[in-house]
Amino acid sequence: MCICDSAMELSGPLLVMILFFLSDAASTIKRLAYFNETGDLPCHFTNPQNISLDELVVFWQDHGNRVLFELYKGKEKPENVHPMYKGRTSLDQDNWTLQLRNVQIKDRGSYQCYVHRQGPNGLVSLHQKSNNLFVLANFSQPEISLISNRTENSDNINLTCLSTKGYPEPKKMSFVLKTENSTTEYDAVMNIFQDNITELYNVSVSLSLPVSHEANVSIFCDLQPKLTQIRLRSQPHNIDAKSHNTRQLFTDHGILITTLPVLVSIVCVMVFSLIVKKRKKKQPGPSHECEVIETEGEEK
């Protein structure tokens, strides 16, 4: 009586919501399985009458009425199992739980367990339990790639971030820029690709971030999955405040290396010209020795 009186005091929508959740909790079990691993589909049959397996017919079906497993009077009936489940299921009879191996994304959905007793007039339903299977695939650790360096006249740096082979589609992906005195998160529009066979997702974001030349900066990429609250974070992409000066030094050094051969060539030409001029100055004039000899001969 007290329960009825208390229930009547609740508002209509609230009462409906409570009854819905109680009904859902009683009839459907929510299960989580990981991609390529094993998922459990419990039946929760307690067999209070201790009925022999020889009198029971137990089977599991998916939302498309495809049979995963059948136990007919204590014996498995593999011929009744749908091809997509053959060799993938086994029954733990101690707790009446069906194990589904090598779980794929396409295995998500609802499953039903049925327990019947073979009576003189046919099968009598004893128990039914529904399972709702969620499939999760962990995304890879996000990886940051540099698209292009910042230029001398710009404080922006272009980055992209990629995470692969996850399910379901994540909530968001963002960059986090940290300096000694501040932390700033930059949201970006995700580029999403889904594999047609595995149904796994690859996600990426690209963004141009403002980076000061005067402070050390660490940039991270964060991925927020849907079914878990744990963020995945990339390794830091560090930018040293001195790196700009270092790059400028290398640029100046590169200019020096480029112009040095030209300067050396000019110097060589000048030196060669000086040497030629000096040689011309030192070269002796025409000899007068023959003329002297001829003059002496005439006098004799």
C-alpha positions as CSV (number, residue, x, y, z in Angstrom):
1,M,0.0,0.0,0.0
2,C,2.8,2.3,0.8
3,I,4.4,1.6,-2.5
4,C,1.2,2.5,-4.4
5,D,0.7,5.7,-2.4
6,S,4.3,6.8,-3.0
7,A,4.0,6.0,-6.7
8,M,0.8,8.0,-7.0
9,E,2.6,11.1,-5.6
10,L,5.1,11.1,-8.5
11,S,4.4,13.1,-11.6
12,G,3.3,11.3,-14.7
13,P,6.5,11.7,-16.9
14,L,8.8,11.0,-14.0
15,L,6.9,7.8,-13.1
16,V,7.0,6.6,-16.7
17,M,10.7,7.3,-16.8
18,I,11.4,5.3,-13.6
19,L,9.2,2.4,-14.8
20,F,11.0,2.4,-18.2
21,F,14.5,2.1,-16.6
22,L,13.3,-0.6,-14.2
23,S,11.8,-2.5,-17.1
24,D,14.9,-2.0,-19.2
25,A,17.2,-3.1,-16.4
26,A,15.2,-6.2,-15.8
27,S,14.9,-7.4,-19.4
28,T,18.1,-6.2,-21.1
29,I,21.7,-6.6,-20.2
30,K,24.1,-4.0,-21.6
31,R,27.5,-5.6,-22.5
32,L,30.7,-4.1,-23.8
33,A,33.2,-6.1,-26.0
34,Y,36.4,-5.0,-27.6
35,F,37.2,-5.3,-31.3
36,N,38.9,-8.7,-32.2
37,E,38.4,-9.9,-28.6
38,T,35.7,-12.1,-26.8
39,G,32.3,-10.8,-25.7
40,D,30.0,-12.4,-23.2
41,L,26.3,-12.8,-23.6
42,P,24.8,-14.1,-20.3
43,C,21.5,-15.8,-20.2
44,H,21.0,-15.6,-16.4
45,F,19.1,-18.9,-16.3
46,T,19.3,-20.2,-12.7
47,N,17.4,-23.5,-13.4
48,P,15.6,-23.4,-10.0
49,Q,13.9,-26.7,-10.7
50,N,17.2,-28.4,-11.5
51,I,15.9,-29.7,-14.8
52,S,18.1,-32.1,-16.6
53,L,19.9,-30.9,-19.8
54,D,18.2,-33.8,-21.6
55,E,14.9,-31.9,-21.3
56,L,16.1,-28.4,-22.2
57,V,16.4,-26.6,-25.6
58,V,18.7,-23.5,-25.3
59,F,19.7,-21.2,-28.1
60,W,20.8,-17.6,-28.8
61,Q,19.7,-15.4,-31.7
62,D,20.8,-12.0,-32.9
63,H,18.5,-9.1,-34.0
64,G,18.2,-10.7,-37.4
65,N,17.0,-14.0,-35.9
66,R,20.3,-15.7,-36.9
67,V,21.2,-18.5,-34.6
68,L,24.6,-18.1,-32.7
69,F,24.4,-21.3,-30.7
70,E,21.9,-24.1,-29.9
71,L,22.0,-26.8,-27.2
72,Y,19.3,-29.4,-27.9
73,K,18.8,-31.9,-25.1
74,G,22.4,-31.5,-23.9
75,K,23.9,-31.7,-27.4
76,E,25.2,-28.9,-29.5
77,K,23.5,-28.4,-32.9
78,P,26.2,-26.7,-35.1
79,E,24.2,-27.4,-38.3
80,N,21.6,-24.8,-37.1
81,V,24.2,-22.1,-36.5
82,H,24.4,-19.2,-39.0
83,P,27.6,-19.2,-41.1
84,M,28.7,-15.8,-39.7
85,Y,28.9,-17.4,-36.2
86,K,30.3,-20.8,-37.0
87,G,33.4,-21.6,-34.9
88,R,33.0,-18.4,-32.9
89,T,30.8,-19.4,-30.0
90,S,31.0,-21.6,-27.0
91,L,28.8,-22.1,-23.9
92,D,29.9,-21.9,-20.3
93,Q,27.3,-24.1,-18.7
94,D,28.3,-23.2,-15.2
95,N,26.9,-19.7,-15.5
96,W,24.9,-20.1,-18.8
97,T,27.0,-17.5,-20.6
98,L,27.6,-17.6,-24.3
99,Q,31.1,-16.5,-25.4
100,L,31.4,-14.8,-28.8
101,R,35.0,-14.8,-30.1
102,N,36.7,-12.4,-32.5
103,V,34.1,-9.7,-32.0
104,Q,33.7,-7.4,-35.0
105,I,32.0,-4.0,-35.3
106,K,29.1,-5.6,-37.2
107,D,28.4,-7.8,-34.1
108,R,27.0,-4.8,-32.2
109,G,23.3,-5.0,-31.4
110,S,20.7,-7.0,-29.5
111,Y,20.8,-10.7,-28.7
112,Q,18.3,-13.0,-27.1
113,C,18.7,-16.2,-25.1
114,Y,15.8,-18.6,-25.0
115,V,15.4,-21.6,-22.7
116,H,12.6,-24.1,-23.4
117,R,11.6,-27.4,-21.8
118,Q,10.6,-30.3,-23.9
119,G,7.2,-31.4,-22.7
120,P,4.7,-34.0,-23.9
121,N,2.9,-31.4,-25.9
122,G,5.9,-29.6,-27.3
123,L,8.3,-26.9,-26.1
124,V,7.4,-24.9,-23.1
125,S,9.1,-21.5,-22.6
126,L,11.0,-21.3,-19.3
127,H,13.3,-18.2,-19.6
128,Q,14.2,-15.4,-21.9
129,K,17.0,-12.8,-21.6
130,S,18.0,-9.9,-23.9
131,N,21.5,-8.6,-24.3
132,N,22.6,-5.3,-26.0
133,L,26.2,-5.6,-27.1
134,F,28.3,-2.5,-27.6
135,V,31.6,-2.9,-29.5
136,L,34.6,-0.7,-28.7
137,A,37.9,-0.3,-30.6
138,N,40.6,1.8,-29.0
139,F,42.0,4.5,-31.2
140,S,45.8,4.7,-31.7
141,Q,47.7,7.4,-29.8
142,P,47.3,10.7,-31.8
143,E,50.4,11.7,-33.8
144,I,51.3,15.3,-34.7
145,S,52.9,16.1,-38.0
146,L,54.4,19.4,-39.1
147,I,52.9,20.6,-42.4
148,S,55.1,23.6,-42.8
149,N,57.4,25.7,-40.7
150,R,56.4,29.2,-39.6
151,T,57.9,31.9,-41.8
152,E,59.9,34.9,-40.6
153,N,57.0,37.2,-41.1
154,S,54.4,35.0,-39.5
155,D,53.8,33.6,-36.0
156,N,51.7,30.7,-37.2
157,I,52.7,27.1,-37.5
158,N,50.6,24.5,-39.6
159,L,50.1,21.1,-37.9
160,T,48.0,18.0,-38.6
161,C,47.0,15.3,-36.1
162,L,46.0,11.7,-36.9
163,S,44.5,8.8,-34.9
164,T,43.5,5.5,-36.5
165,K,41.4,2.3,-36.2
166,G,38.9,3.2,-33.5
167,Y,35.2,2.8,-32.9
168,P,32.8,4.5,-32.4
169,E,33.3,7.9,-33.9
170,P,35.0,10.1,-31.2
171,K,33.4,13.2,-29.6
172,K,36.2,15.6,-30.6
173,M,39.8,16.1,-31.5
174,S,41.7,19.3,-30.5
175,F,45.2,20.8,-30.1
176,V,46.4,22.0,-26.7
177,L,49.1,24.7,-26.7
178,K,51.1,25.0,-23.5
179,T,53.6,27.7,-22.4
180,E,55.1,28.4,-19.1
181,N,52.2,30.7,-18.1
182,S,49.2,29.5,-20.1
183,T,47.3,26.5,-21.6
184,T,45.0,27.0,-24.6
185,E,42.8,24.5,-26.3
186,Y,42.0,24.9,-30.0
187,D,39.1,22.9,-31.4
188,A,39.1,21.8,-35.0
189,V,36.7,20.2,-37.4
190,M,37.5,16.4,-37.7
191,N,38.1,14.8,-41.0
192,I,36.5,11.3,-40.6
193,F,37.1,8.2,-42.7
194,Q,35.4,4.8,-42.1
195,D,36.7,1.6,-43.5
196,N,34.1,-0.2,-45.6
197,I,35.1,-3.6,-44.3
198,T,36.1,-3.3,-40.7
199,E,33.9,-0.2,-40.1
200,L,36.8,1.3,-38.0
201,Y,37.4,5.0,-38.1
202,N,40.4,7.1,-38.9
203,V,40.2,10.7,-37.8
204,S,42.4,13.8,-38.3
205,V,42.5,17.5,-37.8
206,S,44.6,20.3,-39.3
207,L,45.1,23.7,-37.9
208,S,47.3,26.8,-38.1
209,L,48.4,27.7,-34.6
210,P,49.8,31.0,-33.3
211,V,53.3,30.4,-31.8
212,S,55.4,33.1,-30.2
213,H,59.0,33.5,-31.1
214,E,59.8,34.5,-27.5
215,A,58.5,31.5,-25.5
216,N,59.1,27.8,-25.3
217,V,55.9,26.0,-26.5
218,S,54.6,22.4,-26.2
219,I,51.8,21.4,-28.5
220,F,49.6,18.3,-27.8
221,C,46.8,16.7,-29.7
222,D,43.9,15.3,-27.6
223,L,41.3,12.8,-28.7
224,Q,38.0,12.4,-26.7
225,P,36.3,9.0,-27.3
226,K,32.6,8.6,-26.9
227,L,32.2,5.5,-24.6
228,T,35.1,6.3,-22.3
229,Q,36.1,9.5,-20.4
230,I,39.8,8.9,-20.8
231,R,41.4,11.3,-23.3
232,L,44.1,10.1,-25.6
233,R,47.1,12.5,-25.8
234,S,49.9,12.7,-28.3
235,Q,53.6,13.1,-27.6
236,P,54.5,16.8,-27.3
237,H,55.6,18.7,-30.3
238,N,58.1,21.1,-28.7
239,I,59.2,24.4,-30.1
240,D,62.2,26.2,-28.5
241,A,62.1,30.0,-28.4
242,K,65.8,29.9,-29.5
243,S,64.9,27.9,-32.6
244,H,63.9,31.0,-34.5
245,N,67.3,32.7,-33.9
246,T,69.0,29.4,-34.7
247,R,67.1,29.1,-38.0
248,Q,68.1,32.8,-38.8
249,L,71.7,31.9,-38.0
250,F,71.6,29.0,-40.4
251,T,70.0,31.2,-43.0
252,D,72.7,33.8,-42.7
253,H,75.3,31.1,-42.8
254,G,73.7,29.6,-45.9
255,I,73.9,33.0,-47.6
256,L,77.6,33.3,-46.7
257,I,78.3,29.8,-48.1
258,T,76.5,30.7,-51.3
259,T,78.4,34.0,-51.9
260,L,81.8,32.7,-50.7
261,P,82.8,31.0,-54.0
262,V,82.0,34.2,-55.9
263,L,84.2,36.2,-53.7
264,V,87.0,33.7,-53.9
265,S,86.8,33.8,-57.7
266,I,87.0,37.6,-57.8
267,V,90.0,37.6,-55.5
268,C,91.7,34.9,-57.6
269,V,91.2,36.9,-60.8
270,M,92.6,40.0,-59.1
271,V,95.7,38.2,-57.8
272,F,96.3,36.6,-61.2
273,S,96.1,40.0,-62.9
274,L,98.7,41.5,-60.4
275,I,101.1,38.6,-61.1
276,V,100.9,39.1,-64.8
277,K,101.6,42.8,-64.5
278,K,104.6,42.2,-62.3
279,R,106.0,39.7,-64.8
280,K,105.7,42.1,-67.6
281,K,107.6,44.8,-65.7
282,K,110.5,42.4,-64.9
283,Q,110.9,41.1,-68.5
284,P,114.3,42.3,-70.1
285,G,114.4,44.5,-73.3
286,P,116.0,43.6,-76.7
287,S,119.8,42.6,-76.5
288,H,122.4,45.1,-78.0
289,E,125.3,42.5,-77.8
290,C,125.2,41.8,-81.6
291,E,125.4,45.4,-82.5
292,V,128.5,45.9,-80.3
293,I,130.3,43.0,-81.9
294,E,129.5,44.2,-85.4
295,T,130.9,47.7,-84.6
296,E,134.1,46.2,-83.3
297,G,134.6,44.2,-86.5
298,E,134.2,47.3,-88.7
299,E,136.9,49.2,-86.8
300,K,139.4,46.4,-87.3
